[in-house]
Amino acid sequence: MEKGRKKMVMNLSQDEYKKSRKPFAALKTYEPQKHEHYKDNKIELTRNPAFLDGAHDIFDLLARKGDPNTDALERTLGSTIALLKRSHLMLKDAEDTITSQNKRLEDLEALCTTDEVSGLLNQRGFYRNFSQEVARSQRDINQGGLLVMFSLENLGRIRKKHGGVAADSAVKLIARALESEIRTCDHAARLLDDEFVLLFTDTNMDKSLLRLQNMALRLNKLSLLWNGEDIRLNLSLGLKSFTSHERADTVFKAACDDLHRNRKG
């Protein structure tokens, strides 16, 4: 091939040979940066995750880059992934909002069912739990229970002589004492200013008799030390047991009547 080319050149005259050569300046040079097709299909190798991770090589990238269907699919997938991420963030915000609102509702419910001074259940909170326990005994889920009511007889005198802070301290002392007498399944409450109640669940009078006697002895020894004075707390007691055939309001009234009889005595 090379010998044929030299032979052909030798057959031409010098002038003819010069005319057949194009001037060097007339040759067009290839400038990639000005080529529109190159601009649309350029690949930034250092930014492609698949190339950096080793999942694809340069030939895979070149083959994929020139396919319009692949480009459209990648754009669709990118939009879908972005939408899913936004949806996930919105769901997370919604869950956080619901959790916060539930916490606020629990706090509000606690305020509605808790006595502010003693920290025990108030009348509303107690009666709700008491009604549930009576309903459980009516369905034979438990054997019944025992309602024990107390009255702090000298609370009014303590408030009059020593002030409201001393009276509140006496109430708190009674509350802590009652809490120490109950199990996790039992309930303690402050119903009125000077009236308290204990609900012993899933028990009966025979089983609780010794427990009641010991509790009465401990409660009768309570005293409040206030400004150097030892103030004895005087308590009256009333009680009523209940079984599966009784109603909550009937049991509660019977316990109140027993307490009032003992107070009069």
C-alpha positions as CSV (number, residue, x, y, z in Angstrom):
1,M,0.0,0.0,0.0
2,E,2.8,2.4,0.9
3,K,4.8,1.5,-2.3
4,G,1.7,2.2,-4.4
5,R,1.2,5.6,-2.9
6,K,4.8,6.6,-3.5
7,K,4.6,5.4,-7.1
8,M,1.5,7.5,-7.7
9,V,3.2,10.6,-6.2
10,M,6.2,10.1,-8.4
11,N,4.0,10.0,-11.6
12,L,2.7,13.5,-10.8
13,S,4.6,16.6,-11.7
14,Q,5.8,18.9,-8.9
15,D,3.2,21.6,-9.7
16,E,0.4,19.1,-9.9
17,Y,1.5,17.6,-6.6
18,K,1.4,21.0,-4.9
19,K,-2.1,21.7,-6.2
20,S,-3.4,18.4,-4.9
21,R,-2.3,19.4,-1.3
22,K,-4.8,21.5,0.7
23,P,-3.4,24.4,2.7
24,F,-3.0,23.5,6.4
25,A,-5.0,26.5,7.5
26,A,-8.0,25.3,5.5
27,L,-8.2,22.0,7.5
28,K,-11.1,22.1,10.1
29,T,-10.1,21.1,13.6
30,Y,-12.5,19.2,15.8
31,E,-13.5,21.1,18.9
32,P,-15.4,18.9,21.3
33,Q,-16.6,21.8,23.5
34,K,-18.4,23.3,20.5
35,H,-20.1,20.1,19.4
36,E,-23.7,20.2,20.4
37,H,-24.0,16.4,20.6
38,Y,-21.0,16.3,22.9
39,K,-22.5,18.9,25.2
40,D,-25.8,17.0,25.6
41,N,-24.1,13.7,26.3
42,K,-21.1,14.7,28.4
43,I,-20.5,12.4,31.5
44,E,-19.1,13.6,34.8
45,L,-17.4,10.4,35.9
46,T,-16.3,11.7,39.3
47,R,-20.0,12.5,40.3
48,N,-21.7,9.3,39.1
49,P,-22.4,7.1,42.2
50,A,-22.5,3.8,40.2
51,F,-19.1,4.6,38.7
52,L,-17.6,5.5,42.1
53,D,-19.0,2.4,43.8
54,G,-17.7,0.1,41.1
55,A,-21.1,-1.1,40.0
56,H,-20.6,0.2,36.5
57,D,-17.6,0.8,34.3
58,I,-17.0,3.5,31.7
59,F,-18.6,1.4,29.0
60,D,-21.8,0.9,30.9
61,L,-22.0,4.7,31.5
62,L,-21.4,5.5,27.9
63,A,-24.0,3.0,26.7
64,R,-26.6,4.2,29.2
65,K,-26.0,7.9,28.5
66,G,-26.9,7.7,25.0
67,D,-30.2,5.9,25.5
68,P,-33.1,8.4,25.8
69,N,-35.4,5.8,27.4
70,T,-32.9,5.2,30.1
71,D,-32.5,9.0,30.8
72,A,-36.3,9.3,31.0
73,L,-36.6,6.4,33.4
74,E,-33.8,7.8,35.6
75,R,-35.6,11.1,35.8
76,T,-38.9,9.4,36.7
77,L,-37.2,7.3,39.4
78,G,-35.5,10.4,40.8
79,S,-38.8,12.2,41.0
80,T,-40.5,9.2,42.6
81,I,-37.7,8.9,45.2
82,A,-37.9,12.6,46.0
83,L,-41.7,12.4,46.5
84,L,-41.3,9.4,48.8
85,K,-38.8,11.2,50.9
86,R,-41.1,14.2,51.2
87,S,-44.0,11.9,52.1
88,H,-41.9,10.2,54.8
89,L,-41.0,13.5,56.3
90,M,-44.6,14.6,56.3
91,L,-45.7,11.3,58.0
92,K,-42.9,11.7,60.6
93,D,-44.1,15.3,61.4
94,A,-47.7,14.0,61.6
95,E,-46.7,11.2,64.0
96,D,-44.8,13.7,66.2
97,T,-47.8,16.0,66.3
98,I,-50.1,13.1,67.3
99,T,-47.7,11.9,70.0
100,S,-47.5,15.5,71.4
101,Q,-51.3,15.9,71.4
102,N,-51.8,12.5,73.1
103,K,-49.4,13.6,75.8
104,R,-51.3,16.8,76.3
105,L,-54.6,14.9,76.5
106,E,-53.1,12.5,79.1
107,D,-51.9,15.5,81.1
108,L,-55.3,17.1,80.9
109,E,-57.1,13.9,81.9
110,A,-54.7,13.5,84.9
111,L,-55.6,17.1,86.0
112,C,-59.3,16.3,85.7
113,T,-59.0,13.2,87.8
114,T,-56.4,14.1,90.4
115,D,-56.7,16.1,93.6
116,E,-54.3,19.0,93.5
117,V,-53.3,19.0,97.1
118,S,-53.0,15.3,98.0
119,G,-52.0,13.9,94.6
120,L,-54.6,11.2,95.1
121,L,-57.6,10.6,92.8
122,N,-60.4,13.1,93.1
123,Q,-64.0,12.2,93.3
124,R,-64.4,12.0,89.5
125,G,-61.3,9.8,89.1
126,F,-62.2,7.5,92.0
127,Y,-65.8,6.9,91.0
128,R,-64.8,6.0,87.4
129,N,-62.4,3.4,88.8
130,F,-64.9,2.2,91.4
131,S,-67.6,1.7,88.7
132,Q,-65.2,-0.3,86.6
133,E,-64.3,-2.6,89.5
134,V,-67.9,-3.2,90.4
135,A,-68.7,-4.0,86.7
136,R,-65.8,-6.5,86.7
137,S,-67.2,-8.3,89.8
138,Q,-70.6,-8.4,88.1
139,R,-69.0,-10.2,85.1
140,D,-67.3,-12.6,87.6
141,I,-63.8,-11.4,86.6
142,N,-63.0,-10.8,90.3
143,Q,-64.7,-11.8,93.6
144,G,-65.6,-8.2,94.6
145,G,-63.9,-5.8,96.9
146,L,-64.0,-3.5,99.9
147,L,-64.6,0.2,100.2
148,V,-63.0,2.0,103.2
149,M,-63.8,5.6,103.9
150,F,-62.0,8.0,106.3
151,S,-62.8,11.4,107.7
152,L,-60.1,13.7,109.1
153,E,-62.2,15.1,112.0
154,N,-59.9,17.9,113.1
155,L,-58.9,19.3,109.7
156,G,-61.1,22.3,110.2
157,R,-59.5,23.1,113.6
158,I,-56.0,22.7,112.2
159,R,-56.8,25.2,109.4
160,K,-58.4,27.6,111.8
161,K,-55.5,27.5,114.4
162,H,-52.5,26.9,112.2
163,G,-53.5,28.2,108.8
164,G,-54.1,26.7,105.4
165,V,-50.5,25.6,104.8
166,A,-50.7,23.4,107.9
167,A,-54.0,22.0,106.8
168,D,-52.6,21.1,103.4
169,S,-49.6,19.4,105.1
170,A,-52.0,17.3,107.2
171,V,-53.9,16.3,104.0
172,K,-50.6,15.3,102.3
173,L,-49.6,13.3,105.4
174,I,-52.9,11.4,105.3
175,A,-52.4,10.8,101.5
176,R,-49.0,9.4,101.9
177,A,-50.2,7.1,104.7
178,L,-53.1,5.8,102.6
179,E,-50.8,5.2,99.6
180,S,-48.6,3.1,101.7
181,E,-51.5,0.8,102.6
182,I,-52.6,-0.1,99.1
183,R,-51.4,-2.5,96.4
184,T,-50.9,-1.5,92.7
185,C,-54.4,-2.8,91.9
186,D,-56.0,-0.8,94.7
187,H,-57.1,2.9,94.6
188,A,-56.9,5.8,97.0
189,A,-58.8,9.1,96.6
190,R,-59.7,12.3,98.3
191,L,-63.4,12.9,97.9
192,L,-64.1,16.0,99.9
193,D,-62.0,18.5,101.9
194,D,-61.7,16.1,104.9
195,E,-63.0,12.8,103.4
196,F,-60.7,10.0,101.9
197,V,-61.4,6.6,100.5
198,L,-59.6,3.4,99.8
199,L,-60.8,0.7,97.3
200,F,-59.4,-2.8,97.8
201,T,-60.1,-4.8,94.7
202,D,-60.6,-8.6,94.2
203,T,-61.0,-9.4,97.9
204,N,-63.6,-9.8,100.6
205,M,-64.1,-8.9,104.3
206,D,-62.8,-12.1,105.7
207,K,-59.6,-11.8,103.8
208,S,-59.1,-8.1,104.6
209,L,-60.1,-8.1,108.3
210,L,-56.6,-8.4,109.8
211,R,-55.3,-6.0,107.2
212,L,-58.0,-3.4,108.2
213,Q,-57.2,-3.8,111.9
214,N,-53.5,-3.2,111.4
215,M,-54.1,-0.3,109.1
216,A,-56.5,1.4,111.6
217,L,-53.8,1.1,114.3
218,R,-51.2,2.8,112.1
219,L,-53.5,5.6,110.9
220,N,-54.6,6.4,114.5
221,K,-51.0,7.1,115.4
222,L,-50.5,9.7,112.8
223,S,-49.5,13.2,114.0
224,L,-48.2,16.3,112.3
225,L,-45.3,18.2,113.7
226,W,-45.9,21.9,113.0
227,N,-43.9,24.8,114.5
228,G,-42.7,22.6,117.3
229,E,-46.3,21.4,118.1
230,D,-47.3,17.7,117.7
231,I,-50.8,17.7,116.2
232,R,-52.5,14.4,116.4
233,L,-54.7,13.5,113.4
234,N,-58.2,12.2,114.4
235,L,-59.7,9.8,111.8
236,S,-63.1,8.2,111.6
237,L,-63.7,5.1,109.5
238,G,-66.6,3.5,107.6
239,L,-66.5,0.5,105.3
240,K,-68.6,-1.7,103.0
241,S,-67.7,-4.8,101.1
242,F,-69.3,-5.7,97.7
243,T,-69.9,-8.7,95.5
244,S,-71.1,-9.5,92.1
245,H,-74.8,-8.7,92.7
246,E,-74.4,-5.1,94.0
247,R,-74.3,-1.7,92.2
248,A,-71.6,0.9,92.6
249,D,-73.9,3.7,93.9
250,T,-75.5,1.4,96.5
251,V,-72.2,0.3,97.8
252,F,-70.8,3.8,97.9
253,K,-73.9,5.1,99.9
254,A,-73.6,2.2,102.4
255,A,-70.0,3.1,103.1
256,C,-70.8,6.7,103.5
257,D,-73.7,5.8,106.0
258,D,-71.3,3.7,108.0
259,L,-68.8,6.5,108.2
260,H,-71.4,9.0,109.3
261,R,-72.6,6.6,112.1
262,N,-69.1,6.3,113.4
263,R,-68.6,10.0,113.3
264,K,-71.7,10.6,115.4
265,G,-70.6,8.0,117.9
